[in-house]
C-alpha cells in the first residue's frame, strides 16, 4: 500500500488480532517538552535577550507582531531542538510549547486575527529577515529591516563565556582551529580548497574548554590563520578586564604557527603551545631520537616515543629563536615525527608532559566543532551572501552556547554531565507531552513512561540553585513531584 503524506490514517502490521492504525489527530501534543529546561537556562541568564539587543529593528513598531527577541528565541530554541530548516517553522509556528519558550503571552495564538489566528509564532518569511537583511537596511527598506550588528554579536560570545564562568580561573586555554564548511551551491565567497578537495567556506573557531568564543565565517581562499590575531586580541582584552590575573595560553595546530601570532602572544603576556610542521632541518635535528625510538620499537614491537627539547629558528619566517619540542615516535608503519613550538618554560613544563598533556588535549576542541556542525547545523550555509550565512552560523553557535550552559549548570553531577548536544536532546529534551492552556496555567502532561523523570527533576533543581546565584530575580520553587 502506497503511503501518502496527506492521508488521514496509517495502517501497520497487526498486533495479534488487533489492527495497528496511526493518525495525526492526537490534539495539542508536543514532542519537545524537555525544552522547558532550556527556557529556564534563558530565564536565569538572559543570553538570548542580550543577543537580540545586537540587532537593529527598522520595522514600524505599530505593525510588529513578533519582536526581534521573540524571533531570535524561536530560531535558536528550534535549532537546539533539531529543527534546522526555516521551512519547519511554517508548521512549528502553531506549537504552543515553542510559543511558551519564546514568551508569547497567548501560546495558542487565539489573540491573533484573520488567517494568523491559532498561529502564535512567526513563519519562515518573517524569520528569514534575521538572516537576509543587508548591512545598509533602513526604515525605507521594503521587507528586510532587521540588521545584525556584527561586532556586537562577536562580543556577545565572550560576554556569555564570562557570565557563565563567574569564578576567576587561574588559567584558561584558548583553542584555535579552522575547519571546512562544504558548499553545494554558488554562494558568495565559495572557493575550492585543495586540502579538503571541495568547494567550501573556512570558518575560524576559538574555544575555551567547552565555551565557544568565536565562530567567524571566511572564504576558503585564505590562510587558515587569517584574522586570528584580531580575534585573539579582542578576546584577551575583554577577559583581562574581568580577570586581570588570569594566565592565558593559546593552543593550535601547525596551521596557526605564524610569526605574527607568536610575536603578538609574546608581546601581550600570552603563552602558546602550537604545532610546527616538520621539515628536513627539524627531522635532521631529531635524527638521534628517531633512531632510538626505532630501536625501542624493534625490541618489543610496541609504539615507542622519545622526546627532545631544543631551540630553533627558521631561516626567514621567524623573527627570533624559540623553544621547540620534538616527538620521535616509531609505529608499525614507520617513523612519525611531530613538533610543537611553545613559550612555556622547560622548568615547569617538561617536553613529554607538554606534548602529551598540553598539546594533545586540543583534540577535545575538534569534538566541539563536530558537535556544532553535525548536531546544531553550523554547516547549513545555503544562503547566497556570506553575511546571511554568517548570521546563520551565529544562530547555530547561540544554540550551542545555550545547550553548553544547560550542560554546565543543569547537568553537573548527573550521568549527562559530559554528554554531547545530540545526546542531551535525545534523552532530556525530546519528551512527549499533552499541552493544555487555561486562564491561569499552561499544563504540560509529560509522558509517564519517560525514563528521564528523575534526571529531569535533578536538572531543574540544579538550574534553580544556579539561577539563585545570578543577579536576577529567583525562579519560583518547584512543586512536589
LINBELQUI-V187256 format. One record per residue. N is the residue number from 1. RES is the residue in one letter. PSI is psi in whole degrees, -180 to 180 (NA if undefined). OMEGA is omega in whole degrees, 0 to 359 (* if undefined). D_CENTER is the distance of its C-alpha to the mean C-alpha in Angstrom with 2 decimals. Layout:
# LINBELQUI-V187256
N:RES:PSI:OMEGA:D_CENTER + N:RES:PSI:OMEGA:D_CENTER
This chain:
# LINBELQUI-V187256
1:X:126:181:42.99 + 2:X:133:180:40.58 + 3:X:120:178:37.55 + 4:X:136:185:37.28 + 5:X:-16:183:34.13 + 6:X:8:180:36.41 + 7:X:156:188:38.83 + 8:X:-28:181:39.30 + 9:X:159:183:39.41 + 10:X:125:180:38.38 + 11:X:134:180:40.74 + 12:X:-179:179:39.64 + 13:X:137:183:41.66 + 14:X:157:175:44.05 + 15:X:95:186:43.86 + 16:X:-123:180:47.43 + 17:X:-2:184:49.65 + 18:X:138:171:46.84 + 19:X:148:178:45.13 + 20:X:114:185:41.31 + 21:X:140:179:40.18 + 22:X:144:177:36.91 + 23:X:149:172:36.54 + 24:X:67:182:33.89 + 25:X:25:185:36.12 + 26:X:-6:181:34.71 + 27:X:-152:185:34.23 + 28:X:92:181:31.33 + 29:X:138:177:29.03 + 30:X:146:175:25.27 + 31:X:5:188:23.22 + 32:X:32:188:20.24 + 33:X:-24:177:22.09 + 34:X:-15:179:19.76 + 35:X:-11:172:17.40 + 36:X:-28:176:19.97 + 37:X:-37:176:18.15 + 38:X:-36:177:15.06 + 39:X:-36:178:17.78 + 40:X:-34:174:19.06 + 41:X:-45:179:15.83 + 42:X:-40:179:16.02 + 43:X:-33:181:19.77 + 44:X:-13:185:19.48 + 45:X:-30:184:17.04 + 46:X:23:184:17.50 + 47:X:-50:185:13.95 + 48:X:-32:176:14.17 + 49:X:-39:178:17.80 + 50:X:-32:175:17.15 + 51:X:-41:179:14.64 + 52:X:-30:179:17.51 + 53:X:-8:178:19.86 + 54:X:7:178:18.31 + 55:X:143:174:19.98 + 56:X:125:183:23.74 + 57:X:110:180:25.49 + 58:X:8:180:28.79 + 59:X:158:177:29.82 + 60:X:117:183:33.05 + 61:X:-29:181:32.31 + 62:X:-19:184:35.31 + 63:X:2:185:33.82 + 64:X:125:174:30.23 + 65:X:-26:181:29.47 + 66:X:111:181:25.67 + 67:X:165:178:24.38 + 68:X:-41:179:21.31 + 69:X:-41:179:19.77 + 70:X:-39:179:20.64 + 71:X:-43:178:19.25 + 72:X:-47:181:15.83 + 73:X:-42:181:15.85 + 74:X:-45:182:17.19 + 75:X:-45:185:14.63 + 76:X:-44:177:11.48 + 77:X:-41:180:13.27 + 78:X:-41:176:14.36 + 79:X:-42:179:11.04 + 80:X:-30:181:10.12 + 81:X:-2:176:13.63 + 82:X:10:180:13.44 + 83:X:97:189:15.33 + 84:X:-24:191:14.00 + 85:X:138:175:17.28 + 86:X:-31:179:18.93 + 87:X:-26:178:22.13 + 88:X:-28:187:21.03 + 89:X:-14:175:21.56 + 90:X:-21:172:25.25 + 91:X:-41:181:25.60 + 92:X:-22:184:22.94 + 93:X:-13:177:24.62 + 94:X:0:185:27.37 + 95:X:115:181:25.24 + 96:X:-28:178:26.40 + 97:X:-48:179:23.55 + 98:X:-34:177:20.97 + 99:X:-37:176:23.57 + 100:X:-43:178:23.72 + 101:X:-40:182:19.95 + 102:X:-31:180:20.36 + 103:X:20:177:23.50 + 104:X:129:183:26.25 + 105:X:-35:175:29.58 + 106:X:94:184:31.07 + 107:X:-7:177:28.54 + 108:X:-17:181:31.24 + 109:X:12:181:31.57 + 110:X:-12:179:35.32 + 111:X:-5:177:35.55 + 112:X:164:187:34.80 + 113:X:164:175:37.72 + 114:X:-142:183:38.80 + 115:X:-13:180:36.62 + 116:X:-6:180:33.52 + 117:X:135:183:35.02 + 118:X:4:180:33.07 + 119:X:87:187:29.78 + 120:X:-18:187:28.05 + 121:X:173:182:24.88 + 122:X:151:174:24.30 + 123:X:-179:185:24.65 + 124:X:-32:183:22.87 + 125:X:-24:174:25.29 + 126:X:-42:182:24.38 + 127:X:-33:184:20.60 + 128:X:-9:177:20.65 + 129:X:-24:175:22.16 + 130:X:-37:186:18.82 + 131:X:-37:192:17.98 + 132:X:-9:179:21.51 + 133:X:127:180:23.23 + 134:X:166:182:24.41 + 135:X:-31:183:24.38 + 136:X:13:181:28.09 + 137:X:147:181:28.12 + 138:X:-174:179:30.58 + 139:X:-26:181:32.69 + 140:X:-8:177:34.90 + 141:X:153:188:32.21 + 142:X:-54:185:32.90 + 143:X:-51:188:29.72 + 144:X:99:188:26.48 + 145:X:13:181:26.67 + 146:X:104:191:23.23 + 147:X:125:175:22.18 + 148:X:127:175:18.80 + 149:X:101:195:19.62 + 150:X:-41:182:17.25 + 151:X:-41:180:18.15 + 152:X:-35:177:17.59 + 153:X:-41:177:14.09 + 154:X:-41:179:13.32 + 155:X:-29:182:15.10 + 156:X:-38:181:13.28 + 157:X:-39:179:10.18 + 158:X:-42:179:12.89 + 159:X:-38:178:14.86 + 160:X:-41:177:12.27 + 161:X:-46:181:12.05 + 162:X:-38:180:15.84 + 163:X:-41:183:16.38 + 164:X:-8:178:14.51 + 165:X:70:189:16.42 + 166:X:-27:182:19.88 + 167:X:125:181:21.97 + 168:X:120:177:22.48 + 169:X:161:176:21.78 + 170:X:-31:186:24.32 + 171:X:142:171:21.91 + 172:X:149:178:18.32 + 173:X:123:178:17.07 + 174:X:109:179:14.92 + 175:X:126:179:13.68 + 176:X:141:179:13.83 + 177:X:155:174:13.50 + 178:X:149:179:13.98 + 179:X:170:180:13.50 + 180:X:145:174:15.18 + 181:X:90:186:14.26 + 182:X:141:180:17.55 + 183:X:144:182:19.51 + 184:X:15:176:22.31 + 185:X:-154:181:23.97 + 186:X:51:180:25.39 + 187:X:152:174:22.63 + 188:X:141:181:23.39 + 189:X:9:181:22.26 + 190:X:126:176:22.63 + 191:X:157:177:24.19 + 192:X:130:180:25.11 + 193:X:122:185:23.59 + 194:X:-37:182:26.18 + 195:X:-46:182:24.05 + 196:X:-12:177:21.75 + 197:X:45:178:24.83 + 198:X:164:170:23.25 + 199:X:131:187:22.67 + 200:X:171:161:19.11 + 201:X:167:180:16.92 + 202:X:73:184:15.86 + 203:X:147:176:12.59 + 204:X:130:178:12.35 + 205:X:142:171:9.48 + 206:X:124:179:10.37 + 207:X:154:166:9.20 + 208:X:101:189:11.65 + 209:X:-124:178:11.66 + 210:X:4:182:8.57 + 211:X:126:179:7.92 + 212:X:124:182:5.94 + 213:X:-21:182:9.15 + 214:X:134:173:9.42 + 215:X:92:186:8.37 + 216:X:120:179:11.96 + 217:X:134:180:13.51 + 218:X:153:172:16.85 + 219:X:163:186:19.78 + 220:X:3:181:20.59 + 221:X:22:180:23.94 + 222:X:162:175:22.80 + 223:X:148:182:22.69 + 224:X:-29:184:19.45 + 225:X:2:183:19.97 + 226:X:128:177:20.74 + 227:X:-3:185:19.57 + 228:X:-45:181:18.33 + 229:X:-42:181:21.10 + 230:X:-46:183:20.49 + 231:X:-35:175:16.92 + 232:X:-41:181:17.91 + 233:X:-45:181:20.90 + 234:X:-41:180:19.19 + 235:X:-48:183:16.80 + 236:X:-42:179:19.79 + 237:X:-44:182:22.14 + 238:X:-40:179:20.15 + 239:X:-42:182:19.46 + 240:X:-23:172:23.17 + 241:X:-39:181:24.25 + 242:X:-43:184:22.78 + 243:X:82:187:23.51 + 244:X:-23:185:26.39 + 245:X:3:184:27.26 + 246:X:141:174:23.98 + 247:X:133:184:24.12 + 248:X:130:177:21.39 + 249:X:131:176:20.93 + 250:X:133:182:19.16 + 251:X:136:180:18.48 + 252:X:171:178:18.11 + 253:X:-174:187:19.98 + 254:X:-17:176:23.16 + 255:X:-15:181:21.57 + 256:X:12:177:21.11 + 257:X:78:181:24.64 + 258:X:141:186:26.05 + 259:X:-35:181:28.82 + 260:X:-33:177:27.40 + 261:X:-47:180:24.27 + 262:X:-43:180:26.54 + 263:X:-41:178:29.10 + 264:X:-44:179:26.74 + 265:X:-45:181:25.48 + 266:X:-33:181:29.13 + 267:X:-13:186:30.17 + 268:X:25:176:27.56 + 269:X:39:177:27.88 + 270:X:124:177:24.61 + 271:X:165:180:25.00 + 272:X:151:172:23.48 + 273:X:103:191:23.29 + 274:X:136:178:22.81 + 275:X:150:180:23.99 + 276:X:122:182:27.22 + 277:X:138:182:28.32 + 278:X:152:175:31.64 + 279:X:180:184:34.85 + 280:X:-39:180:38.56 + 281:X:-48:181:39.19 + 282:X:-43:180:36.50 + 283:X:-37:178:37.58 + 284:X:-42:178:41.18 + 285:X:-34:183:40.40 + 286:X:8:187:38.81 + 287:X:-45:180:41.77 + 288:X:-42:180:43.47 + 289:X:-36:177:40.43 + 290:X:-40:178:39.65 + 291:X:-41:179:43.24 + 292:X:-41:179:43.01 + 293:X:-37:178:39.85 + 294:X:-43:179:41.68 + 295:X:-41:177:44.66 + 296:X:-40:180:42.63 + 297:X:-42:181:40.99 + 298:X:-26:181:44.41 + 299:X:-39:183:45.85 + 300:X:-2:178:43.71 + 301:X:5:181:41.50 + 302:X:153:175:38.31 + 303:X:138:183:35.50 + 304:X:141:179:36.63 + 305:X:137:172:34.97 + 306:X:135:184:36.80 + 307:X:150:177:35.23 + 308:X:136:179:36.73 + 309:X:121:183:36.06 + 310:X:166:177:37.49 + 311:X:146:187:37.39 + 312:X:147:173:36.65 + 313:X:134:177:36.64 + 314:X:165:181:36.21 + 315:X:-39:187:39.23 + 316:X:-36:193:37.75 + 317:X:-23:180:34.01 + 318:X:147:181:33.76 + 319:X:-8:183:35.51 + 320:X:169:176:36.34 + 321:X:144:183:36.66 + 322:X:161:178:33.77 + 323:X:132:179:33.30 + 324:X:138:174:32.20 + 325:X:126:176:31.69 + 326:X:130:176:32.92 + 327:X:111:175:32.21 + 328:X:108:183:35.13 + 329:X:140:176:34.18 + 330:X:125:182:36.36 + 331:X:179:179:35.28 + 332:X:-30:180:37.25 + 333:X:-5:178:36.24 + 334:X:-165:183:37.40 + 335:X:145:180:36.30 + 336:X:71:182:32.64 + 337:X:143:177:32.67 + 338:X:154:184:29.54 + 339:X:147:178:29.36 + 340:X:135:174:27.29 + 341:X:140:185:28.20 + 342:X:155:174:27.73 + 343:X:-4:182:29.06 + 344:X:147:185:29.24 + 345:X:142:177:32.80 + 346:X:-25:181:34.53 + 347:X:-34:182:36.20 + 348:X:-20:183:33.05 + 349:X:84:177:30.91 + 350:X:157:189:33.18 + 351:X:-53:183:32.32 + 352:X:-43:179:31.41 + 353:X:-43:181:29.41 + 354:X:-44:182:27.45 + 355:X:-51:188:26.66 + 356:X:-33:183:25.98 + 357:X:-38:181:24.24 + 358:X:-57:189:22.72 + 359:X:-46:184:21.88 + 360:X:-19:179:21.15 + 361:X:-13:180:18.51 + 362:X:-15:178:16.17 + 363:X:-25:179:15.72 + 364:X:-33:178:13.26 + 365:X:-36:178:10.73 + 366:X:-33:176:11.42 + 367:X:-37:179:10.57 + 368:X:-39:178:6.97 + 369:X:-46:178:6.95 + 370:X:-39:179:9.08 + 371:X:-44:182:7.21 + 372:X:-41:183:4.69 + 373:X:-41:185:8.00 + 374:X:-36:190:10.35 + 375:X:-13:178:9.41 + 376:X:10:165:7.32 + 377:X:37:177:9.48 + 378:X:-19:180:7.92 + 379:X:12:178:11.40 + 380:X:67:184:13.35 + 381:X:68:186:14.90 + 382:X:7:176:18.42 + 383:X:162:183:19.68 + 384:X:-37:186:22.61 + 385:X:153:177:21.55 + 386:X:-33:180:18.88 + 387:X:-46:179:18.54 + 388:X:-41:179:17.75 + 389:X:-32:175:15.23 + 390:X:-42:178:13.55 + 391:X:-40:177:13.42 + 392:X:-43:178:11.96 + 393:X:-41:179:9.08 + 394:X:-39:179:8.70 + 395:X:-42:174:9.22 + 396:X:-41:180:6.58 + 397:X:-37:177:4.12 + 398:X:-38:176:6.67 + 399:X:-38:177:6.64 + 400:X:-45:180:3.61 + 401:X:-41:180:5.75 + 402:X:-45:179:8.64 + 403:X:-34:177:8.39 + 404:X:-36:176:7.89 + 405:X:-39:175:10.87 + 406:X:-43:180:12.68 + 407:X:-41:184:12.42 + 408:X:-45:189:13.58 + 409:X:-24:180:16.33 + 410:X:-35:185:17.23 + 411:X:5:178:17.10 + 412:X:135:178:18.64 + 413:X:30:173:21.82 + 414:X:168:178:21.29 + 415:X:-18:181:21.16 + 416:X:19:184:17.45 + 417:X:-29:180:16.57 + 418:X:15:185:14.80 + 419:X:150:175:13.83 + 420:X:167:188:10.84 + 421:X:-41:183:9.23 + 422:X:-30:177:12.00 + 423:X:-41:176:14.60 + 424:X:-44:179:13.88 + 425:X:-47:185:14.13 + 426:X:-44:188:17.27 + 427:X:-24:188:19.05 + 428:X:-34:185:18.40 + 429:X:-33:182:17.33 + 430:X:77:178:19.54 + 431:X:127:179:22.82 + 432:X:144:181:25.73 + 433:X:144:170:27.68 + 434:X:134:184:30.63 + 435:X:128:176:30.16 + 436:X:129:181:33.22 + 437:X:121:176:33.47 + 438:X:-179:182:36.55 + 439:X:-38:187:37.82 + 440:X:-9:187:36.59 + 441:X:150:169:33.72 + 442:X:117:184:30.95 + 443:X:134:171:31.38 + 444:X:106:179:28.88 + 445:X:98:186:30.95 + 446:X:154:182:28.50 + 447:X:126:181:29.57 + 448:X:-26:182:32.09 + 449:X:6:180:31.23 + 450:X:123:182:27.56 + 451:X:-6:185:27.19 + 452:X:23:185:24.49 + 453:X:-47:180:26.87 + 454:X:-43:178:27.29 + 455:X:-42:180:23.61 + 456:X:-47:181:22.92 + 457:X:-40:180:25.59 + 458:X:-41:179:24.42 + 459:X:-42:180:20.84 + 460:X:-39:176:22.43 + 461:X:-41:178:24.78 + 462:X:-41:180:22.10 + 463:X:-36:180:20.32 + 464:X:-39:178:23.75 + 465:X:-41:178:24.61 + 466:X:-44:183:21.48 + 467:X:-33:179:22.06 + 468:X:-16:176:25.65 + 469:X:-9:182:24.69 + 470:X:154:179:22.92 + 471:X:52:180:25.16 + 472:X:162:178:25.01 + 473:X:139:181:27.49 + 474:X:150:176:27.35 + 475:X:155:178:26.58 + 476:X:152:180:29.63 + 477:X:146:179:30.59 + 478:X:137:179:29.87 + 479:X:178:182:33.05 + 480:X:146:179:34.65 + 481:X:NA:*:33.04
